[in-house]
Amino acid sequence: MDYGLLVLRVVLGLLLAGHGAQKLFGWFGGSGLRPTAEGFSQLRYRAPFLVALLGGLTEFVGGLLFATGFLTPLAALGIAALMINAVAVAHWSNGLWATKGGWEYNLLIYAVLIAVVTTGPGAFSIDAVIGLAAATSGLVWAVGVLVLSAVLAAAALTLGRKPDRALTPAPAADAGH
């Protein structure tokens, strides 16, 4: 089981770190920070540069932490909140399947994060080496990541984004008074 967890953590963690590097540095065919911020602006985020920076850092650092199995629940929490945001803002309306731009890939990442937090990062992890793995894994930790990621995502979606003009009622016309 430990070898399986190692493969799972390293592959997912490094892929996520790569996504973060695309946003932050323009590596691996990414656009870099400023164009990423412009994309977040189009998605109605209030502080698009900050959102791009925090999102990129969360994926990059969180991915590296997850790959090495260091502070695994914290890494999973940040990435899980990002996945909920990505689904809500960019994928939900496209349905489930990734072939149509849906949220299948995000759900898979979320499920792996929760599974690893539930079982623990395995013996080949920094958490195990320093004695954190047993104390920071299990059902309570997984439920904590589920709940806190939903709370963080809801905060980012409600406080961090401008209202949709189509949903905002127009001001009442002045009747000349």
Residue pairs with C-beta under 8 A, 6 or more apart in sequence:
1 119
1 122
2 122
2 123
2 124
3 122
3 124
4 122
5 69
5 116
5 119
5 120
5 121
5 122
5 124
5 125
6 69
6 122
6 124
6 125
8 112
8 116
9 66
9 67
9 68
9 69
9 72
9 116
9 121
9 122
9 125
10 67
12 63
12 66
12 67
12 109
12 112
12 113
13 63
13 64
13 65
13 66
13 67
13 68
13 75
14 63
14 64
14 67
15 63
16 59
16 60
16 62
16 63
16 66
16 79
16 109
17 59
17 60
17 61
17 62
17 63
17 64
17 67
18 27
18 28
18 63
19 30
19 59
19 60
19 63
20 55
20 56
20 57
20 58
20 59
20 60
20 61
20 62
20 63
21 27
21 28
21 30
21 56
21 60
22 28
22 29
22 30
22 31
22 36
22 56
23 30
23 31
23 32
23 33
23 36
23 52
23 55
23 56
23 59
23 60
24 32
24 33
24 53
24 56
24 57
24 60
25 32
25 33
26 32
26 33
30 36
31 39
33 49
33 52
33 53
33 56
34 49
36 52
36 55
36 56
37 48
37 49
37 51
37 52
37 53
38 48
39 48
39 52
40 48
40 49
40 51
40 52
40 55
41 48
43 89
43 90
43 161
44 161
44 162
44 163
44 164
45 51
45 160
45 161
45 162
46 160
46 161
46 162
47 160
51 156
51 160
55 82
58 78
58 79
58 81
58 82
59 79
59 82
61 75
62 74
62 75
62 76
62 78
62 79
63 75
63 79
65 71
65 72
65 74
65 75
66 72
66 75
66 76
66 79
66 113
66 116
68 125
68 126
69 121
69 122
69 124
69 125
69 126
69 127
69 128
69 133
70 125
70 126
70 127
71 127
71 132
71 136
72 116
72 117
72 120
72 121
72 125
72 127
72 133
72 136
72 137
73 117
73 136
73 137
73 141
73 144
73 145
76 113
76 114
76 116
76 117
76 145
77 144
77 145
77 148
77 149
77 152
79 109
79 113
80 110
80 113
80 114
80 145
80 146
80 149
81 148
81 149
81 150
81 152
81 153
81 156
82 153
83 106
83 107
83 109
83 110
83 113
83 149
84 110
84 149
84 150
84 153
85 153
85 156
85 157
86 103
86 106
87 103
87 106
87 107
88 153
88 157
89 157
89 161
90 101
91 101
91 102
91 103
91 106
92 103
94 100
94 101
94 102
94 103
95 102
95 103
96 102
96 103
96 104
96 107
97 104
98 104
98 105
113 145
114 142
114 145
114 146
117 137
117 141
117 142
117 145
118 137
118 138
118 139
118 141
118 142
119 137
120 127
120 128
120 133
120 134
120 136
120 137
120 138
121 127
121 128
121 133
121 137
122 128
122 133
123 133
125 133
127 133
127 136
